Amino acid sequence: MKQFADRAFLALLLAVLLAVPLGVALWSHKETTAYYENRSLAEAPELTAESVWDGSFGTEAESWYSDHAPGRTTLLELDTWVQMKLMGRPVVNGIVTVGDVLLPELEFDEYSEEAYRYGAAPIAEDFGALSAYVESLGGTFCYVGFPEQRVYFEDQFPDYLNNHSQEAATADAVFAEALAEQGVDFLNMREVYDQQGNPAEYYSAVDHHYRYWGTYAAYRAILDHLSEQGWDLPVLTEEDLEFQSLPYPYIGSRNRKLYNLWPNEEQAVIAVQKDPVAFTRWDNGAPSDKPLFVLPASEELPTTYNLYMGGDFGETILDTDRPELPNVLVFGDSFTNALETLLYASFNEMHSLDLRYYTEQSLKDYIAAYQPDIVLCVQNDTFYYTEGGNNAVWVD
Amino acid sequence: MSFGSMVFLFGFLPAVLVCYFLLPARWRTGRNTVLLIFSLAFYCWGGVALLPALLVSCVGNWAAALWAAPGHRGRKAVYGIALAGNLVMLGYFKYTGFLLENLQALGLDVTVPSIALPAGISFFTFQAMAYLTDVYRGTIPAERSLPRLTLFMAFFPQLLQGPILRYGEFAPALTQRRENSEDAAAGATRFCFGLAKKVLLADSLGVIADAAFSSGDRLTMSLAWLGGIAYTLQLYFDFSGYTDMAIGLGRIFGFRLPENFNYPYISKSASEFWRRWHMTLSFWFRDYVYIPLGGNRCSRGRQILNLLAVWMLTGLWHGSAWNFVLWGLYYALLLMGEKFLWGKFLEKLPAAVRHAYALVLIIIGWVLFRSGSLAQVGQMVAAMFGAAPGGLWSAETAYYLHQFHWELLLAIPASLPVKQVLEERLAARKGKAAQMLLILGPKVLGFGLLGWSVVRLLSSTFRSFLYFQF
């Protein structure tokens, strides 16, 4: 009996040890992306004399092999389930799973106010130069800042985790102060949402973005703000729109990291114009037939925040052919996407840039060539202090 | 290459097993050659640039031992030169930076070069020195075959982190070992348990330790203790896990490698702890340093000097930094205290008190060991005894207790001889169910742990074993 058990165990073990490389060779080496991790899988390492000499071949081979293990996604999903459901960890795959909303795990370390002041000054200086430049061309510039979901729901962090509440407030205030010193008009949506009582439905429980209710509130706040500055723009009122909860399963960026295993009833919301403002669209310089809301083919298929405008593009233009209205240039992060589905209707033309992807020319040159009436920078607070991307606003 | 890597588990390991066992058992040289080739490939995986140091050591010690064997003229000088050569090589790779940094701190205008440390150099150098000494003493004959000696030095299961082998124990197996399914199954099971110790326990506990040791001004008394305890457990599961894998792999290939751990955390004194922790290193220092210096058979003053020398060297062996020296001297003081001062009093205390005494001292010892600088040693130890910048308790401590409660709970029975006791009890029962459980239980559990460990490996980035750096 013992000998049989020993041999059966060894045979099974050897079969598993051989099955994995066989599986990699036969099929899993072809995979290129890890959807739930939102990244590309490691590429096969190049065998060179140098890489073998310095050991980089071994390191890269390990990454490649781990990434291409057969059944990797299923195994990681199983692991996530075990961590969440069986082991009851409060943080799984970098996501805080306790409470009513999914939040990112934040470090216990915090930056000091001095560090923020040091970081804010040069960024604000660039925005100050941009603002002055837009005004010199007869336009209006406004920076619209949004709280990211983790800030909006900062009270939902469990007591034993650092929600960086104080730090976020400091960073916000320092940034606003620095922009004010440079004469930059700053619309802080955090304050606007605060005044409206921070309704829970404004932000997603499973994604780092706002929901469409929050988008609409921002749209109205921006138009009110521009109106105060003398711009007379048509506004899409709630009567002009029909808000619809979509039937598709909604995968937020937070829940995606959990392999969509967190119980989630949230549905994506869109607002359909009862009397739609027609437009023609260009993406990255080419005509596009993409609608404002890109929906899945069937109700069983999941959707994500990318449904708004079809995700991030370097450049998108929506032309409503109403020359009596001003032109707007919006640049910023993905918070612009949902906003654009409403904003375009208030302008003749809406040009949208995401400087993380747009490389044709500098923002300065773009503005010089296009000469928009209004320039809006739309970013969430996690990007206030980053270098490059949509903060590279005053480079040649 | 780490045992806890996908390339090792699902590339190197099946390849070596297939190549090895496809050769007929009677062709011992062929099987040894397979092990040698794979051992060198295993070492080269981290970069062929590291190989020359290992090869120089193998060839140099092989040649020196042939000359240093009894009956040769000038053998004493050759033995001395060879020992010095080993120490120079170890010193160059491991201690040059440390020495020059200290000279720099003293105001000398020296530049500190960046020298890549060949993995496992402390282990294979000590094996070589032990081999040379045993040959010189006439305890064992010099090995005439360079491939055999190279296999002894480079045997991949123990190349990077031990256990430290003696050639006298290893050599007979090179020609006389007999692989069988019973040994292979026991070895494979032990490998699976070792992998789980490393991946499921040590790596998770390491997150707590890393957080505590990098918390700076946030450090609280509770976090300092939690970090110290977590590191104590991490180091044990990391190192003993590796040893389990090494011994398990050795057994699959028919070798019986020496044990390195004997449940060190059940010790009731610092002296007992060192009889249970990293035993092959302790034996090495005993046989090749302490006893040649006079051991216990000399005056008390000389004994104290001998102990100080051995423990300072033990500290330095682990790393080229002052906190390792401090750690070595800390144990020298404890062992001398137990030997000459409070040892007899300690023996009269209840077992629970002695156990608590030993554990507290061991945890403080690991805090010295883990700290990145003498300043951090001071900060951590002060925090443990109440002078923490963040006070007594922090939310951070609560988080790590929540997040890793399973690992902390499992670590306790896993560091005690629970498995051993269970196996003994099952073996004593004569029922069929008990026998079935005894035969199948470890295999099923081992297989499950292997699967779970692989899943955890996939979900994490590659992590190296702690003892690689030594």
Contacts between the chains, C-beta under 8 A, distances in Angstrom:
chain1	res1	chain2	res2	distance
A	1	B	435	7.9
A	1	B	436	7.9
A	1	B	439	6.6
A	2	B	182	7.3
A	2	B	439	5.2
A	3	B	181	6.3
A	3	B	182	7.1
A	5	B	185	7.6
A	5	B	439	5.0
A	5	B	440	6.0
A	5	B	443	6.6
A	6	B	181	4.5
A	6	B	182	5.5
A	6	B	184	7.3
A	6	B	185	3.7
A	7	B	181	5.1
A	7	B	185	7.7
A	9	B	185	5.2
A	9	B	188	7.0
A	9	B	189	7.6
A	9	B	443	4.5
A	9	B	447	7.2
A	10	B	181	6.2
A	10	B	184	5.7
A	10	B	185	5.6
A	10	B	188	6.3
A	12	B	447	7.0
A	13	B	188	5.6
A	13	B	447	7.1
A	13	B	450	7.7
A	14	B	14	6.9
A	14	B	17	6.6
A	16	B	450	7.8
A	17	B	9	7.1
A	17	B	10	6.1
A	17	B	13	6.0
A	17	B	14	4.0
A	17	B	17	7.2
A	18	B	14	5.1
A	18	B	18	7.8
A	20	B	6	7.9
A	20	B	9	7.8
A	20	B	10	3.8
A	21	B	10	5.5
A	21	B	11	6.1
A	21	B	14	6.8
A	24	B	10	7.9
A	52	B	44	7.6
A	52	B	47	7.7
A	52	B	48	5.6
A	53	B	47	6.3
A	53	B	48	5.0
A	53	B	49	5.3
A	54	B	47	5.1
A	54	B	49	6.1
A	55	B	45	7.2
A	55	B	46	4.6
A	55	B	47	2.9
A	55	B	48	7.9
A	55	B	49	7.2
A	55	B	50	7.5
A	56	B	47	7.9
A	58	B	1	6.7
A	58	B	7	7.3
A	58	B	45	4.3
A	58	B	46	6.1
A	58	B	47	7.3
A	59	B	462	7.5
A	61	B	7	5.8
A	62	B	5	5.3
A	62	B	6	6.3
A	62	B	7	5.1
A	62	B	462	5.3
A	63	B	462	7.3
A	65	B	6	4.6
A	65	B	7	5.3
A	65	B	10	7.2
A	65	B	11	6.7
A	66	B	6	4.8
A	66	B	457	7.2
A	66	B	458	5.9
A	66	B	462	7.4
A	69	B	6	6.3
A	69	B	10	7.5
A	69	B	458	5.9
A	72	B	458	5.8
A	75	B	454	7.7
A	75	B	455	4.8
A	75	B	458	5.9
A	76	B	455	7.3
A	76	B	458	6.1
A	76	B	459	5.6
A	78	B	455	6.6
A	79	B	455	4.6
A	79	B	456	6.7
A	79	B	458	7.6
A	79	B	459	5.2
A	87	B	406	5.4
A	89	B	402	7.8
A	89	B	403	5.7
A	90	B	399	7.3
A	90	B	402	5.2
A	90	B	403	6.0
A	91	B	403	5.9
A	93	B	459	7.8
A	108	B	211	7.5
A	108	B	215	7.2
A	108	B	218	6.1
A	108	B	396	5.2
A	109	B	218	7.7
A	159	B	395	6.2
A	159	B	398	7.6
A	160	B	395	4.4
A	160	B	396	7.6
A	160	B	398	3.9
A	160	B	399	4.3
A	160	B	402	6.2
A	161	B	395	7.0
A	161	B	399	5.8
A	162	B	395	7.1
A	162	B	396	7.7
